[in-house]
Amino acid sequence: DQHQDDNESTQYSGVELESREDYTDQFTPSGGNNCLVFESKDALIEWVRAVGRKNNMVIIIRRSDSGNVGNKKKRPKIKFCCERGGDYKRVLKFDAQKSYAKSQKQTNGDGQKKKRPKASGTKKCGCPFALRGINTVGNEWTLEVKCGVHNHPPSQSLHGHSYAGRLSKEEHAMLVDMSTSLMRPKDILTALKKRDKENVTIMKTIYNARRVHRTKVMAGRSQMQCLLHKLREHNYIEHHRSEGDIITDLFWCHPYCLQILRTFPHVLIMDCTYKTNRYCFPLFEIVGVTSTEKTFNVAFVYMSREAEDNYTWALSRLKTLLRDDCTPGVIVTDRELALMNSIRELFPSSRHLLCKWHINKNVMKECKKKFSTKEGWDAFNGAWNIVVSSATEGEYLKNLKELESKFSTYPNELQYVKSNWLDNYKERFVVAWTDTCMHIGTTTSNRVESAHSRLKKQLSSSQLDFNISWDNIHSLMELHHTDIKASFEKSRCFLQHDFKHDYLKELISYVSITALNKIVREANRAENIKDLACCGCTIRVTHGLPCAHEIVEYKRSDKPIPIDAVHRHWRQLGVDQNMHTNDTEEKFPVKQHIVRLEKWVEQQNDETRREFLIKIDELMNPGSTFLKEPAERVKTKGRPRKIDTSTRRLPSAWEIDNVLSSQDNNSLSPAVYEVGQDVPHGPIVPIHPTTENKKPKNVPNKIQSPKDSTFALTTKYNCQFRVGIQPYIIGAYDVESDGNCGYRAVASAMGFGRKSWRRVRRDLLNELDSMPQLYESLFGTKEVKKVKDALNHYNSGSAPKRCWMYFPEMGHLIATCYGVVVIDLSDGQCITFLPLVEHHSGHFSSNELQEIGIGHVNSNHFVH
């Protein structure tokens, strides 16, 4: 053994002598004794590693011998070495060049090349450093230095050394707890380093440890098996549909959410959100309102599409959770026709309201662009809101008549609001009708929109699978349930000073603080009402609370408001435990159903029985399901793009119109820059070309000159045109020389304002895509592609030369797109372009076409 110990480490021949470092004195006592004595094996190992860390070296256990070999009994030994000791040995010998060449030729089943072999290496350099620990008597261990020399320079730091950065048992347990709490890896690493200042763990170690933990949790199960197992483990109510073995719809409800739903079923708000999972499934979210005005989640439904069949299935699952005595009184949604049809079918007795906020945004989208001034739109919008806020049917008819008379010059806008909203849906959003039901102040879908926002902030990525999404959603709901319970306790125990009124004595601690605040405000309103007959009793109908004249009567009779005068919704300060337990009279006749089931199974064929047993096994053990998650929807057309992991919703149509209209309006404001100077621009929404066969809208019938004092009419360019036409040129309007000058000149000539050059680019690109065959026959395929490349530029700053306007090709596009005659003048040529087809704003037979002049000067600049 002694001979083997002396020769087990060899010197590394590739390292020079000056690289050798002797650390013998670090592992030997100062008194001259060659051996150190330790109380136990663990104390020995801990001391050796601590000395190694102190000297920036990693010492590992090379071999450990318990001493029991057959019938022979030897002293237990442990041998230490440097992590760079020994030599690298290949497991398989192969020709690296041939293997690499072969991997380049082979492809996988998808036709894509296989990944390159991973670049590998080794830390081994034959370091001879060696220590030996021997168990002497009892638990005592001694340490001997066999070789204290390293044949390599000492490390500058232990960061990056995988062995030194290993997690201890305590740190690993901490990592698992923090990962379960959905903390990010970088936050976990920060917490570990704060806990131990000498910690040298790197981020890769955290990722690897989390991956190992997830693998253990999955336990070889598929994503759907793991998800269904978690749902059953946490007592969720779960339903699903599938096509074959692929999941198509997935419904789940938290058990505490079911209790809250059965306690507060009166108002439900429903809406879909997107960008929450890698399968691009819409997430249908249903929420309700508690007595403390806290929003609670009822259920989550992943649907393959937003069709009536999917909504009907989801709402039918919701209906199974409700009892006959707790059906929703009011349901609020936006105008999703498929969802509206499903609600009408499954909840015919519930009042269905439409979100006012979404309706107003739709009206703004369709009508605002027709008004040339902000004041005009504000007046129309104000009159519209007055109509919507009409308290009675008679007031509604009066306000509608005033709207029609005041804006009779806008027949299209009036027709839109009447035919699309008032005629068919006024009972669902106009106050005169909505205030006839108890909606407890919920007339918009803002609550479910806020729930969407909280959910997406929690998910933080749109590329999660159902399993990881559920982890995030479950954690979010657990925290939210804590807030709801806290709000109940606050209403029971907390007494606001505003509530120290005699008429509230019987309500305090039995009615929510929210309801008490509303009653106090109604009492204050009663003091300002001269005639109580004009009370209106709105809060009694819409909230189920005492209205002004009732409160006055209680005060006059010197009696407190009785608890029965407040609707049951506001008196619930917790979950009614009796509402979710089965009474003995309502127990299901299980035995009778089992007997019927046995008879039914006996009558079926073998295949039906096999499917039946699979379903039963799936119900009893969800982890045994054969269901699979849906395939990811990957765009296969076009150039591969970076995957968008953001959960931020896409802008609505009214938001895009707002941005575009604000850019167009701002383009008419006076500028303060010199001619030819580049100007800064505000935030820009990227506008991508479309292939819709549509002409640009809002082309002015009468083209006006730009109103800008700085870019006023100038005659300095007159001399650059041909002599024969100079007498007929009054002057030209200059624009910024930033590579977009041609498009700015067209925008100025059309009356859009010179800053609307992006609009001109977009219009011309749409024109080119609207009639591809015509323009390919006129220009040629290559030239069409060149024109597209020139037009497809929307970035701020100077445009590259390839994106400049050029003639004659773009002259045809401008004339046809806007239905005008384009006259292109320069010192070399004068060309007139007529529209290739008839335009909606230009009629060949009746009216003369408008003319615009574009001048090319300085060989690199356009003016109007």
HUNORHU-V83606 format. One record per residue. N is the residue number from 1. RES is the residue in three letters. SS is DSSP state (a for helix, b for strand, c for the rest). Layout:
N:RES:SS
N:RES:SS
This chain:
1:ASP:c
2:GLN:a
3:HIS:a
4:GLN:a
5:ASP:a
6:ASP:a
7:ASN:a
8:GLU:c
9:SER:c
10:THR:c
11:GLN:c
12:TYR:c
13:SER:c
14:GLY:c
15:VAL:c
16:GLU:c
17:LEU:a
18:GLU:a
19:SER:a
20:ARG:c
21:GLU:b
22:ASP:b
23:TYR:c
24:THR:a
25:ASP:a
26:GLN:a
27:PHE:a
28:THR:c
29:PRO:c
30:SER:c
31:GLY:c
32:GLY:c
33:ASN:c
34:ASN:c
35:CYS:c
36:LEU:b
37:VAL:b
38:PHE:b
39:GLU:c
40:SER:c
41:LYS:a
42:ASP:a
43:ALA:a
44:LEU:a
45:ILE:a
46:GLU:a
47:TRP:a
48:VAL:a
49:ARG:a
50:ALA:a
51:VAL:a
52:GLY:a
53:ARG:a
54:LYS:a
55:ASN:c
56:ASN:c
57:MET:c
58:VAL:c
59:ILE:b
60:ILE:b
61:ILE:b
62:ARG:b
63:ARG:b
64:SER:b
65:ASP:b
66:SER:c
67:GLY:c
68:ASN:b
69:VAL:b
70:GLY:c
71:ASN:c
72:LYS:b
73:LYS:b
74:LYS:c
75:ARG:c
76:PRO:c
77:LYS:b
78:ILE:b
79:LYS:b
80:PHE:b
81:CYS:b
82:CYS:b
83:GLU:c
84:ARG:c
85:GLY:c
86:GLY:c
87:ASP:c
88:TYR:c
89:LYS:c
90:ARG:c
91:VAL:c
92:LEU:c
93:LYS:c
94:PHE:c
95:ASP:c
96:ALA:a
97:GLN:a
98:LYS:a
99:SER:a
100:TYR:a
101:ALA:a
102:LYS:a
103:SER:a
104:GLN:a
105:LYS:a
106:GLN:c
107:THR:b
108:ASN:c
109:GLY:c
110:ASP:c
111:GLY:c
112:GLN:c
113:LYS:b
114:LYS:c
115:LYS:c
116:ARG:c
117:PRO:c
118:LYS:c
119:ALA:c
120:SER:c
121:GLY:c
122:THR:c
123:LYS:c
124:LYS:c
125:CYS:c
126:GLY:c
127:CYS:c
128:PRO:c
129:PHE:c
130:ALA:b
131:LEU:b
132:ARG:b
133:GLY:b
134:ILE:b
135:ASN:b
136:THR:c
137:VAL:c
138:GLY:c
139:ASN:c
140:GLU:c
141:TRP:b
142:THR:b
143:LEU:b
144:GLU:b
145:VAL:b
146:LYS:b
147:CYS:b
148:GLY:c
149:VAL:b
150:HIS:b
151:ASN:c
152:HIS:c
153:PRO:c
154:PRO:c
155:SER:c
156:GLN:c
157:SER:c
158:LEU:c
159:HIS:c
160:GLY:c
161:HIS:c
162:SER:c
163:TYR:c
164:ALA:c
165:GLY:c
166:ARG:c
167:LEU:c
168:SER:c
169:LYS:a
170:GLU:a
171:GLU:a
172:HIS:a
173:ALA:a
174:MET:a
175:LEU:a
176:VAL:a
177:ASP:a
178:MET:a
179:SER:a
180:THR:a
181:SER:c
182:LEU:c
183:MET:c
184:ARG:c
185:PRO:a
186:LYS:a
187:ASP:a
188:ILE:a
189:LEU:a
190:THR:a
191:ALA:a
192:LEU:a
193:LYS:a
194:LYS:a
195:ARG:a
196:ASP:c
197:LYS:c
198:GLU:c
199:ASN:c
200:VAL:c
201:THR:c
202:ILE:c
203:MET:a
204:LYS:a
205:THR:a
206:ILE:a
207:TYR:a
208:ASN:a
209:ALA:a
210:ARG:a
211:ARG:a
212:VAL:a
213:HIS:a
214:ARG:a
215:THR:a
216:LYS:a
217:VAL:a
218:MET:a
219:ALA:c
220:GLY:c
221:ARG:c
222:SER:c
223:GLN:a
224:MET:a
225:GLN:a
226:CYS:a
227:LEU:a
228:LEU:a
229:HIS:a
230:LYS:a
231:LEU:a
232:ARG:a
233:GLU:a
234:HIS:c
235:ASN:c
236:TYR:c
237:ILE:b
238:GLU:b
239:HIS:b
240:HIS:b
241:ARG:b
242:SER:b
243:GLU:b
244:GLY:c
245:ASP:c
246:ILE:b
247:ILE:b
248:THR:b
249:ASP:b
250:LEU:b
251:PHE:b
252:TRP:b
253:CYS:b
254:HIS:c
255:PRO:a
256:TYR:a
257:CYS:a
258:LEU:a
259:GLN:a
260:ILE:a
261:LEU:a
262:ARG:a
263:THR:a
264:PHE:c
265:PRO:c
266:HIS:c
267:VAL:b
268:LEU:b
269:ILE:b
270:MET:b
271:ASP:b
272:CYS:b
273:THR:b
274:TYR:c
275:LYS:c
276:THR:c
277:ASN:c
278:ARG:c
279:TYR:c
280:CYS:c
281:PHE:c
282:PRO:b
283:LEU:b
284:PHE:b
285:GLU:b
286:ILE:b
287:VAL:b
288:GLY:b
289:VAL:b
290:THR:c
291:SER:c
292:THR:c
293:GLU:c
294:LYS:c
295:THR:b
296:PHE:b
297:ASN:b
298:VAL:b
299:ALA:b
300:PHE:b
301:VAL:b
302:TYR:b
303:MET:b
304:SER:c
305:ARG:c
306:GLU:c
307:ALA:c
308:GLU:a
309:ASP:a
310:ASN:a
311:TYR:a
312:THR:a
313:TRP:a
314:ALA:a
315:LEU:a
316:SER:a
317:ARG:a
318:LEU:a
319:LYS:a
320:THR:a
321:LEU:a
322:LEU:c
323:ARG:c
324:ASP:a
325:ASP:a
326:CYS:a
327:THR:c
328:PRO:c
329:GLY:c
330:VAL:b
331:ILE:b
332:VAL:b
333:THR:b
334:ASP:c
335:ARG:c
336:GLU:c
337:LEU:a
338:ALA:a
339:LEU:a
340:MET:a
341:ASN:a
342:SER:a
343:ILE:a
344:ARG:a
345:GLU:a
346:LEU:a
347:PHE:c
348:PRO:c
349:SER:c
350:SER:c
351:ARG:b
352:HIS:b
353:LEU:b
354:LEU:b
355:CYS:c
356:LYS:a
357:TRP:a
358:HIS:a
359:ILE:a
360:ASN:a
361:LYS:a
362:ASN:a
363:VAL:a
364:MET:a
365:LYS:a
366:GLU:a
367:CYS:a
368:LYS:a
369:LYS:a
370:LYS:a
371:PHE:c
372:SER:c
373:THR:c
374:LYS:a
375:GLU:a
376:GLY:a
377:TRP:a
378:ASP:a
379:ALA:a
380:PHE:a
381:ASN:a
382:GLY:a
383:ALA:a
384:TRP:a
385:ASN:a
386:ILE:a
387:VAL:a
388:VAL:a
389:SER:c
390:SER:c
391:ALA:c
392:THR:c
393:GLU:a
394:GLY:a
395:GLU:a
396:TYR:a
397:LEU:a
398:LYS:a
399:ASN:a
400:LEU:a
401:LYS:a
402:GLU:a
403:LEU:a
404:GLU:a
405:SER:a
406:LYS:a
407:PHE:c
408:SER:c
409:THR:c
410:TYR:c
411:PRO:a
412:ASN:a
413:GLU:a
414:LEU:a
415:GLN:a
416:TYR:a
417:VAL:a
418:LYS:a
419:SER:a
420:ASN:a
421:TRP:a
422:LEU:a
423:ASP:a
424:ASN:a
425:TYR:a
426:LYS:a
427:GLU:a
428:ARG:a
429:PHE:a
430:VAL:c
431:VAL:a
432:ALA:a
433:TRP:a
434:THR:a
435:ASP:c
436:THR:c
437:CYS:c
438:MET:c
439:HIS:c
440:ILE:c
441:GLY:c
442:THR:c
443:THR:c
444:THR:c
445:SER:c
446:ASN:a
447:ARG:a
448:VAL:a
449:GLU:a
450:SER:a
451:ALA:a
452:HIS:a
453:SER:a
454:ARG:a
455:LEU:a
456:LYS:a
457:LYS:a
458:GLN:a
459:LEU:a
460:SER:c
461:SER:c
462:SER:c
463:GLN:c
464:LEU:c
465:ASP:c
466:PHE:a
467:ASN:a
468:ILE:a
469:SER:a
470:TRP:a
471:ASP:a
472:ASN:a
473:ILE:a
474:HIS:a
475:SER:a
476:LEU:a
477:MET:a
478:GLU:a
479:LEU:a
480:HIS:a
481:HIS:a
482:THR:a
483:ASP:a
484:ILE:a
485:LYS:a
486:ALA:a
487:SER:a
488:PHE:a
489:GLU:a
490:LYS:a
491:SER:a
492:ARG:a
493:CYS:a
494:PHE:c
495:LEU:c
496:GLN:c
497:HIS:a
498:ASP:a
499:PHE:a
500:LYS:c
501:HIS:c
502:ASP:a
503:TYR:a
504:LEU:a
505:LYS:c
506:GLU:c
507:LEU:c
508:ILE:c
509:SER:c
510:TYR:c
511:VAL:c
512:SER:c
513:ILE:a
514:THR:a
515:ALA:a
516:LEU:a
517:ASN:a
518:LYS:a
519:ILE:a
520:VAL:a
521:ARG:a
522:GLU:a
523:ALA:a
524:ASN:a
525:ARG:a
526:ALA:a
527:GLU:a
528:ASN:a
529:ILE:c
530:LYS:c
531:ASP:c
532:LEU:a
533:ALA:a
534:CYS:a
535:CYS:c
536:GLY:c
537:CYS:c
538:THR:a
539:ILE:a
540:ARG:a
541:VAL:a
542:THR:a
543:HIS:a
544:GLY:c
545:LEU:c
546:PRO:c
547:CYS:c
548:ALA:a
549:HIS:a
550:GLU:a
551:ILE:a
552:VAL:a
553:GLU:a
554:TYR:a
555:LYS:a
556:ARG:a
557:SER:c
558:ASP:c
559:LYS:c
560:PRO:c
561:ILE:c
562:PRO:c
563:ILE:a
564:ASP:a
565:ALA:a
566:VAL:c
567:HIS:c
568:ARG:a
569:HIS:a
570:TRP:a
571:ARG:a
572:GLN:c
573:LEU:c
574:GLY:c
575:VAL:c
576:ASP:c
577:GLN:a
578:ASN:a
579:MET:a
580:HIS:c
581:THR:c
582:ASN:c
583:ASP:c
584:THR:a
585:GLU:a
586:GLU:a
587:LYS:c
588:PHE:c
589:PRO:c
590:VAL:a
591:LYS:a
592:GLN:a
593:HIS:a
594:ILE:a
595:VAL:a
596:ARG:a
597:LEU:a
598:GLU:a
599:LYS:a
600:TRP:a
601:VAL:a
602:GLU:a
603:GLN:c
604:GLN:c
605:ASN:c
606:ASP:a
607:GLU:a
608:THR:a
609:ARG:a
610:ARG:a
611:GLU:a
612:PHE:a
613:LEU:a
614:ILE:a
615:LYS:a
616:ILE:a
617:ASP:a
618:GLU:a
619:LEU:a
620:MET:a
621:ASN:c
622:PRO:a
623:GLY:a
624:SER:a
625:THR:c
626:PHE:c
627:LEU:c
628:LYS:b
629:GLU:c
630:PRO:c
631:ALA:c
632:GLU:c
633:ARG:c
634:VAL:c
635:LYS:c
636:THR:c
637:LYS:c
638:GLY:c
639:ARG:c
640:PRO:c
641:ARG:c
642:LYS:c
643:ILE:c
644:ASP:c
645:THR:c
646:SER:c
647:THR:c
648:ARG:c
649:ARG:c
650:LEU:c
651:PRO:c
652:SER:c
653:ALA:a
654:TRP:a
655:GLU:a
656:ILE:a
657:ASP:a
658:ASN:a
659:VAL:a
660:LEU:a
661:SER:a
662:SER:a
663:GLN:a
664:ASP:a
665:ASN:a
666:ASN:a
667:SER:c
668:LEU:c
669:SER:c
670:PRO:c
671:ALA:c
672:VAL:c
673:TYR:c
674:GLU:c
675:VAL:c
676:GLY:c
677:GLN:c
678:ASP:c
679:VAL:c
680:PRO:c
681:HIS:c
682:GLY:c
683:PRO:c
684:ILE:c
685:VAL:c
686:PRO:c
687:ILE:c
688:HIS:c
689:PRO:c
690:THR:c
691:THR:c
692:GLU:c
693:ASN:c
694:LYS:c
695:LYS:c
696:PRO:c
697:LYS:c
698:ASN:c
699:VAL:c
700:PRO:c
701:ASN:c
702:LYS:c
703:ILE:c
704:GLN:c
705:SER:c
706:PRO:c
707:LYS:c
708:ASP:c
709:SER:c
710:THR:c
711:PHE:c
712:ALA:c
713:LEU:b
714:THR:b
715:THR:c
716:LYS:c
717:TYR:c
718:ASN:a
719:CYS:a
720:GLN:a
721:PHE:c
722:ARG:c
723:VAL:a
724:GLY:a
725:ILE:a
726:GLN:a
727:PRO:c
728:TYR:c
729:ILE:c
730:ILE:c
731:GLY:c
732:ALA:b
733:TYR:b
734:ASP:c
735:VAL:c
736:GLU:c
737:SER:c
738:ASP:c
739:GLY:c
740:ASN:c
741:CYS:a
742:GLY:a
743:TYR:a
744:ARG:a
745:ALA:a
746:VAL:a
747:ALA:a
748:SER:a
749:ALA:a
750:MET:a
751:GLY:c
752:PHE:c
753:GLY:c
754:ARG:c
755:LYS:c
756:SER:c
757:TRP:a
758:ARG:a
759:ARG:a
760:VAL:a
761:ARG:a
762:ARG:a
763:ASP:a
764:LEU:a
765:LEU:a
766:ASN:a
767:GLU:a
768:LEU:a
769:ASP:a
770:SER:a
771:MET:c
772:PRO:a
773:GLN:a
774:LEU:a
775:TYR:a
776:GLU:a
777:SER:a
778:LEU:a
779:PHE:a
780:GLY:c
781:THR:a
782:LYS:a
783:GLU:a
784:VAL:a
785:LYS:a
786:LYS:a
787:VAL:a
788:LYS:a
789:ASP:a
790:ALA:a
791:LEU:a
792:ASN:c
793:HIS:c
794:TYR:c
795:ASN:c
796:SER:c
797:GLY:c
798:SER:c
799:ALA:c
800:PRO:c
801:LYS:a
802:ARG:a
803:CYS:a
804:TRP:c
805:MET:c
806:TYR:c
807:PHE:c
808:PRO:c
809:GLU:a
810:MET:a
811:GLY:a
812:HIS:a
813:LEU:a
814:ILE:a
815:ALA:a
816:THR:a
817:CYS:a
818:TYR:a
819:GLY:c
820:VAL:c
821:VAL:b
822:VAL:b
823:ILE:b
824:ASP:b
825:LEU:b
826:SER:c
827:ASP:c
828:GLY:c
829:GLN:c
830:CYS:b
831:ILE:b
832:THR:b
833:PHE:b
834:LEU:c
835:PRO:c
836:LEU:c
837:VAL:c
838:GLU:c
839:HIS:b
840:HIS:c
841:SER:c
842:GLY:b
843:HIS:c
844:PHE:c
845:SER:c
846:SER:c
847:ASN:c
848:GLU:c
849:LEU:c
850:GLN:c
851:GLU:b
852:ILE:b
853:GLY:b
854:ILE:b
855:GLY:b
856:HIS:b
857:VAL:b
858:ASN:c
859:SER:c
860:ASN:c
861:HIS:b
862:PHE:b
863:VAL:b
864:HIS:c
